[in-house]
Amino acid sequence: MHQEILYPQVLKPAEFHDELIRNILPFWMDHMVDLENGGFYGRIDGNEEIHEKAGKSVILNTRILWTFSAAYLFTDDPRYLAIADRAYHYIKAHFIDRSFEGVFWMLDYTNRPISTKKQVYAQAFAIYAFSEYYRATGQKEALDHGISLFHTLEKFSFDRKYNGYLEAFDREWRLLSDFRLSEKDANEVKTMNTHLHVLEAYTRLYSIWPDRGLKHQLENLVTLFLGKFINEDYHFNLFFDEKWQLRSNTISYGHDIEGSWLLVEAALALGDQELIHKVEEAALKMVDACLQGIDEDGALFNEKDNKDGTVDTDKHWWPQAEALVGFVSAWQVSKDEKYLHYAKKNWQFIKKHMIDRKHGEWTWRVTQTHDRVNSEDKAGPWKCPYHNGRAMMELVKRLSN
């Protein structure tokens, strides 16, 4: 009775459902399909202009595959399966390295590899996407691709001496000297971000392939987060050297709250009650620590330099999406209704300032005073339907039970 009374007053699942099917998914279906060269365009800029000759990143393509596979499972709408099929066959044909294993980082617009490095972050998203496509279609080939990539990561990236996963390799899986995902990242060999998405991928793969070795490595990842990545203030430590010496001072509020619920999902998948208790306790403390990054309007700030106290007060799309799920997850764990209050305020902010009612999708970011920033992509290597699309599906499922 508690849930039935509370939900309609606070958060309405129908709103999240409508945002997914009427705004987020149509944008990608209507604007990003590349009918001339295959797959999807590589970029739409902040002024809604399609860049037909932009490079095609594996992150964008695997996130499209995951999102539309999940959307088909969520709705049973064949239009979404068609997009998932398109993404799957494109990735299989062009991103998989048949000679040296793994997936390439970037293709040009004609589908030729232009960056053949093996970023472990990208391999994780390919596992995540292939696993979801298998869940949607039952195609064993997709599961086989996910399993193969798991073995590839364990063979080349897992650090048997110091534990954890090394960040980046060349095409033939020789360790690079430049490990960075992007220019804003520290050049360090072990990162929280990559470990978080390996954990996310292994959790989804384990749900369809309960292999003993995979279970062991997923348990190891959860333990690493509890012991290495979550600090005494219940924020994530972001960058480390090979021997786990900390190399950063930055707080990433979006990663903190995203990690809080992904860790709970991993622990639940493993089914170890003692581990579940430890993770849920830590997750609630992480969400509480994130509250220092919540503005009065309900939005989550981007980052904080923990050394000098400087806060990046811009409000990016993806931390808001992850905050919605993180707050609802915290409510599910604790039954403390304060988390629903924060979720409601965050959703009100998103509806007013992040959702693009004219062109579709969400804008990349707004300033603290809600001015839209159009200098970054509407769609591209890092602007994908995964964070907000996933959040909408998660919220409908979590609030409809």
C-alpha positions in Angstrom: 0.0 0.0 0.0 2.9 2.3 0.8 4.2 2.2 -2.8 0.8 2.5 -4.4 0.0 5.7 -2.6 3.5 7.2 -2.8 4.4 6.9 -6.4 1.7 8.9 -8.1 2.4 11.8 -5.7 6.2 11.8 -6.3 7.4 10.2 -9.5 5.2 8.9 -12.3 6.5 6.0 -14.4 4.4 7.1 -17.3 6.4 10.3 -17.7 9.7 8.3 -18.0 8.1 5.9 -20.4 6.9 8.8 -22.6 10.2 10.6 -22.5 11.9 7.4 -23.7 9.6 6.5 -26.6 8.5 10.0 -27.7 11.7 12.0 -27.3 15.0 10.0 -26.7 14.7 7.0 -29.0 13.1 8.9 -32.0 16.0 11.3 -32.1 18.4 8.5 -32.8 16.1 6.7 -35.2 15.2 9.8 -37.2 18.6 11.6 -37.4 21.5 9.2 -36.9 21.0 6.3 -39.4 23.6 6.5 -42.2 21.9 5.1 -45.2 24.8 5.7 -47.5 27.8 4.2 -45.7 26.1 1.9 -43.1 25.6 2.1 -39.4 25.1 5.5 -37.9 26.5 9.0 -38.4 29.4 9.8 -36.1 28.3 13.2 -35.0 25.5 15.8 -34.7 26.8 19.1 -33.2 25.2 21.3 -30.7 23.5 23.3 -33.4 21.7 20.2 -34.7 24.0 19.9 -37.8 24.8 16.3 -39.0 28.5 15.8 -39.7 28.3 13.0 -42.3 32.0 12.5 -42.5 32.7 12.4 -38.8 34.5 9.4 -37.5 32.4 6.6 -36.0 33.3 5.6 -32.5 32.9 2.2 -30.9 31.5 3.8 -27.8 28.6 5.4 -29.7 27.9 2.3 -31.7 27.9 -0.1 -28.7 25.8 2.2 -26.7 23.3 2.4 -29.5 23.3 -1.4 -29.6 22.7 -1.7 -25.8 20.0 1.0 -25.7 17.9 -0.3 -28.6 18.3 -3.9 -27.5 17.1 -2.9 -24.0 14.3 -0.8 -25.5 13.1 -3.8 -27.5 13.1 -5.9 -24.4 11.3 -3.1 -22.6 8.5 -2.5 -25.2 8.5 -5.4 -27.6 8.4 -2.8 -30.4 10.0 -4.2 -33.6 11.2 -0.7 -34.6 13.7 -0.8 -31.8 14.8 -4.3 -32.7 15.5 -3.1 -36.3 17.9 -0.4 -34.9 19.5 -3.0 -32.6 20.0 -5.4 -35.5 21.6 -2.6 -37.6 24.0 -1.7 -34.8 24.9 -5.4 -34.1 25.7 -6.2 -37.7 27.6 -3.0 -38.2 29.8 -3.6 -35.1 30.3 -7.2 -36.1 31.3 -6.3 -39.6 33.6 -3.3 -38.9 34.7 -2.9 -35.3 35.7 -6.5 -34.4 39.4 -7.1 -35.0 39.6 -10.5 -36.6 43.4 -10.6 -36.5 44.2 -9.6 -32.9 41.0 -9.8 -30.9 39.0 -7.0 -29.3 37.2 -4.0 -30.9 38.7 -1.0 -32.6 38.3 2.5 -31.1 37.4 4.5 -34.2 36.4 4.1 -37.9 36.2 6.8 -40.5 32.9 7.6 -42.1 33.5 4.9 -44.8 34.0 2.3 -42.1 37.8 1.9 -42.3 39.7 1.7 -39.0 41.5 5.0 -38.2 42.3 4.2 -34.5 43.0 0.6 -33.8 43.9 0.9 -30.2 42.3 -1.4 -27.7 40.9 0.8 -24.9 39.6 -1.5 -22.2 36.6 0.8 -21.6 35.5 0.1 -25.1 35.9 -3.6 -24.8 33.6 -3.4 -21.7 30.9 -1.6 -23.6 31.1 -4.1 -26.4 30.5 -6.9 -23.8 27.7 -5.0 -22.3 26.0 -4.4 -25.7 26.5 -8.0 -27.0 25.0 -9.3 -23.8 21.9 -7.1 -24.0 21.5 -8.0 -27.7 21.6 -11.7 -26.8 19.0 -11.1 -24.1 16.8 -9.4 -26.7 17.2 -11.8 -29.5 18.6 -15.1 -28.2 21.3 -15.1 -30.9 24.0 -17.2 -29.6 26.6 -15.5 -31.8 26.2 -12.3 -29.8 26.7 -14.2 -26.6 29.8 -15.8 -28.1 31.2 -12.4 -29.0 30.6 -11.2 -25.4 32.3 -14.3 -23.9 35.2 -14.0 -26.3 35.8 -10.4 -25.3 35.7 -11.4 -21.6 38.4 -13.9 -22.2 40.4 -11.3 -24.2 40.2 -8.8 -21.3 41.3 -11.4 -18.8 44.2 -12.5 -21.0 45.6 -9.1 -21.9 44.3 -6.5 -19.4 43.9 -8.1 -16.0 46.9 -7.4 -13.8 47.9 -10.7 -12.2 50.6 -9.1 -10.1 48.8 -6.1 -8.6 45.1 -6.8 -9.5 42.8 -4.7 -11.5 42.6 -3.9 -15.2 45.2 -2.0 -17.2 43.7 0.8 -19.3 44.9 0.8 -22.9 46.8 -1.2 -25.5 47.8 -1.0 -29.2 46.1 -3.1 -31.8 48.3 -6.1 -30.9 47.7 -5.7 -27.1 50.9 -4.1 -26.2 50.5 -1.6 -23.3 50.4 2.0 -24.5 52.1 5.0 -22.9 49.1 7.2 -23.4 46.2 5.6 -21.5 43.7 8.5 -21.7 40.1 8.1 -22.8 40.0 11.8 -23.5 42.1 14.9 -23.1 40.6 15.8 -19.8 41.6 12.5 -18.2 44.8 11.9 -16.2 47.3 9.7 -18.1 47.2 6.8 -15.6 47.2 3.1 -16.1 44.3 2.2 -13.8 41.1 4.2 -13.7 37.9 4.0 -11.7 35.8 4.8 -14.8 37.0 1.8 -16.8 36.7 -0.6 -13.8 33.2 0.6 -13.3 32.2 -0.2 -16.8 34.0 -3.6 -16.7 31.9 -4.3 -13.6 28.7 -3.2 -15.4 29.5 -5.4 -18.4 30.5 -8.4 -16.3 27.3 -8.0 -14.3 25.1 -8.2 -17.4 27.2 -11.0 -19.0 26.9 -13.0 -15.8 23.1 -12.8 -15.9 23.1 -14.8 -19.2 26.3 -16.8 -18.7 26.8 -17.8 -15.1 30.4 -18.9 -15.5 32.5 -19.7 -12.5 35.5 -17.7 -13.7 33.3 -14.7 -14.6 31.7 -14.8 -11.2 35.2 -14.8 -9.5 36.3 -11.8 -11.5 33.0 -9.9 -10.8 33.4 -10.6 -7.1 37.0 -9.3 -7.4 35.8 -6.1 -9.0 33.2 -5.5 -6.3 35.9 -6.0 -3.7 38.3 -3.6 -5.5 35.6 -0.9 -5.4 35.0 -1.4 -1.7 38.8 -1.5 -0.9 40.4 0.8 -3.5 38.0 3.1 -5.3 35.7 4.2 -2.6 37.6 6.6 -0.3 37.0 7.5 3.4 34.6 10.3 2.3 32.6 7.9 0.2 33.6 9.4 -3.1 35.4 7.5 -5.8 39.2 7.8 -6.2 39.5 8.2 -10.0 43.1 7.5 -11.1 45.9 5.2 -9.9 49.3 4.0 -11.1 50.0 0.3 -11.6 50.7 -0.3 -7.9 47.5 1.5 -6.8 49.1 4.8 -5.7 46.4 7.5 -5.9 47.0 10.0 -8.7 44.0 12.3 -8.5 42.1 14.7 -6.3 38.9 15.2 -8.4 35.4 14.3 -7.2 33.1 13.2 -10.0 29.6 13.5 -8.7 28.0 11.7 -11.6 30.3 8.7 -11.4 29.8 8.5 -7.6 26.0 8.2 -7.9 26.2 6.0 -11.0 28.5 3.7 -9.2 26.3 3.5 -6.1 23.6 1.7 -8.0 25.7 -0.3 -10.4 27.6 -1.8 -7.4 24.3 -2.8 -5.8 23.3 -4.4 -9.1 26.5 -6.4 -9.2 26.2 -7.6 -5.6 22.6 -8.6 -6.2 23.6 -10.6 -9.3 26.2 -12.4 -7.3 23.7 -13.3 -4.6 26.1 -13.2 -1.6 24.0 -11.8 1.2 27.0 -10.6 3.2 28.4 -8.8 0.2 25.0 -7.3 -0.6 24.8 -5.9 2.9 28.3 -4.3 2.6 27.6 -2.9 -0.8 24.3 -1.5 0.1 25.7 0.2 3.2 28.5 1.8 1.1 26.1 2.8 -1.7 23.9 4.7 0.7 26.9 6.6 2.1 28.0 7.4 -1.5 24.6 8.8 -2.3 24.7 10.9 0.9 28.2 12.2 0.0 26.8 13.2 -3.5 24.3 15.5 -1.8 27.1 18.1 -1.4 27.1 18.3 -5.2 23.3 19.0 -5.5 22.3 22.6 -6.3 19.2 24.2 -5.0 17.4 23.5 -8.3 17.9 19.7 -7.8 20.6 19.3 -10.4 23.9 17.6 -9.8 27.1 19.6 -10.3 29.8 18.1 -12.6 33.0 17.9 -10.5 35.0 19.2 -7.6 38.7 19.6 -7.2 39.2 18.2 -3.7 42.5 19.9 -3.4 41.5 23.5 -3.8 37.8 23.2 -3.4 36.9 24.5 -6.8 33.5 23.3 -8.1 32.6 22.9 -11.8 29.0 24.0 -11.4 27.9 23.2 -14.9 25.1 20.6 -15.1 25.8 17.8 -17.7 23.1 15.5 -19.0 24.5 12.2 -17.9 25.0 12.9 -14.1 21.3 14.0 -14.0 20.2 10.7 -15.6 22.4 8.7 -13.2 21.2 10.7 -10.2 17.6 9.8 -11.0 18.4 6.1 -10.8 20.8 6.5 -7.9 18.3 8.3 -5.7 15.5 5.8 -6.5 17.9 2.9 -5.8 18.9 4.5 -2.5 15.2 4.7 -1.6 14.7 1.0 -2.5 17.6 0.0 -0.2 16.8 2.3 2.7 13.1 3.1 2.4 14.1 6.7 3.4 11.8 9.0 1.4 14.3 11.8 1.3 15.8 10.1 -1.7 12.5 10.3 -3.6 12.4 14.0 -2.8 15.8 14.5 -4.4 14.8 12.3 -7.4 11.7 14.4 -7.9 13.6 17.7 -7.8 16.2 16.3 -10.2 13.5 15.2 -12.6 11.8 18.6 -12.4 15.2 20.2 -13.4 15.6 17.8 -16.3 12.2 18.4 -17.7 12.7 22.2 -17.5 16.3 22.6 -18.6 17.8 19.4 -20.1 15.2 18.0 -22.4 15.2 19.5 -25.9 11.5 19.7 -26.7 12.1 21.2 -30.1 14.8 18.9 -31.6 14.6 15.9 -29.4 17.1 14.2 -27.0 18.7 16.1 -24.1 21.2 19.0 -24.3 24.8 18.2 -23.3 25.0 20.7 -20.4 23.7 23.9 -19.0 25.4 26.4 -16.8 24.5 26.9 -13.1 22.1 29.6 -14.2 20.5 27.3 -16.8 22.0 28.8 -20.0 22.3 26.1 -22.6 25.8 25.4 -23.9 25.8 24.5 -27.6 29.5 24.1 -28.1 29.3 20.3 -27.5 27.7 17.5 -29.5 24.1 16.6 -29.5 25.3 13.1 -30.6 28.8 11.8 -30.9 31.5 9.6 -29.4 30.5 10.6 -25.9 26.9 11.8 -26.4 24.8 8.7 -26.7 21.3 7.4 -25.8 22.7 5.1 -23.1 22.6 7.2 -19.8 19.3 8.8 -20.2 17.7 6.0 -22.2 18.7 3.5 -19.5 17.6 5.8 -16.7 14.1 6.0 -18.2 13.8 2.3 -18.4 15.2 1.7 -15.0 12.8 4.1 -13.4 9.7 2.7 -15.0 10.7 -0.8 -13.9 11.7 0.3 -10.4 8.7 2.4 -9.8 6.1 0.0 -11.2 6.9 -2.9 -8.9 
